[in-house]
Each structure stands twice: as structure tokens, then as C-alpha cells.
């Protein structure tokens, strides 16, 4: 049996987000809002184009309010009928 050579410590595969990065990155139009109560645009939805990242079935993005210039983070699960499409299988080809 081939034990394999790796420069990673035991238990680390190299496919972790911190090492490999996101499974996918794209630009998408989303409805978001400022989450800061002191902003005049607090919870007022706007449709904007955002850079989105995903990793193992989860997506996230950050919206910077043009009024108060504070960041609001949004995330969720990738919704798909096929669970295999929820994350990148490039490592298993």
C-alpha cells in the first residue's frame, strides 16, 4: 500500500479552505441591505452585483454600504437538486 508523501502535518489534506481557497468564485446580482442600525439605509434592500465565494456547499459575500461605508456579510447554503453540484469535485476526478 502506498503511504504517500506529504509536507502537511498529520490530519491535513491540503484541500482545506485555508490552503486550497474557495471551490468557486463568481459575480452575482443579489438583494442585500445594510445591517448597521445607525445607517439611514438600515434594512433597505438594494439590488447590487457582488463577488461571491463558495466552499463545500456554502456561499458568502460582503456588501459595503455606500452611505455608511460599513461592511455587511451575507451567507447561505447552495441550493441545488443534485448534492454533488454543491461543491467542486475537481479533487476526485
N, C-alpha and C positions, 0 to 999 in steps of 0.2 A: 504494500500500500504506500502511496506517495504522500509524504507528510507535508510537502510544500515548504517553500522558503518565503519568509515574510519579514519585513522590517518593523511591522506593527507589533505592539505588545499583545500578550495573550488576551483573547476575547474581542479584539478589534479586527474588523474585516476589511476596512478601507472603504466600505460603502456607506458609512455613517455620514449624515448631513455635513458635519463639521469638516470632514475630509473630502468627500465627493461633491458637495454642493447640492443644489436642488435637482430634482428629477426633470423639471421643466420650468421654463420662464416664457412668459408671453405678455402681450399688451391686450387689455380687455376694457370695454366700457362697462362701468358699474355705477349703481346708485349708492352714494355714500353721504355722510353728514359729519359735521364737526361734533366731537364728543366732549368739548370743553364748555362748561356751563357759563363761563364769563364771556363767551364769544357771542356777538349779535346773530351769528348763523348757527347757533347751537341746535342740533337735531333737525335742521332744514336740509332735506335731501337735495342733492345735485347729481347730475349725471356727468361723469368725467371718465377720461381714459387713464388707466393706471397700469403700472407694471406689476404683474402677479408672478409669484413663485409657488411651486408645489414640491412636496416631498411625501412619499408613501401615502397618498390619498388625502392629504391635507393641503389647502391653499392658503395664502396670506398676501396682504398688500398693505401699504401705508399711504394714507391721504394727508397731504399738508394743506390745511385751510388757508386760502389766500387772504382772509381777513385777519385772523389772529396769528397766523404762521406757526401754529402748533400741529403736531402730528397726531393722527388717529389711526389705530391699527384695526384691520378687519381680517377675519379668517373664517374658514369653514371646511367642510368635507367636500371632496369632489364627488358629485352625484353622477353616477353612470349605471346603466343596466348591467354592464359587464364588469365585475370586480377586478378582472385582470387589467382593465384600462385605467384603473385608479392610480396606478403608479408605473413607472418606467421599468420594463423588463429587460433593458439592454444588457444587464449583467448576467442574464441567464440564457442568452442566445447561444 
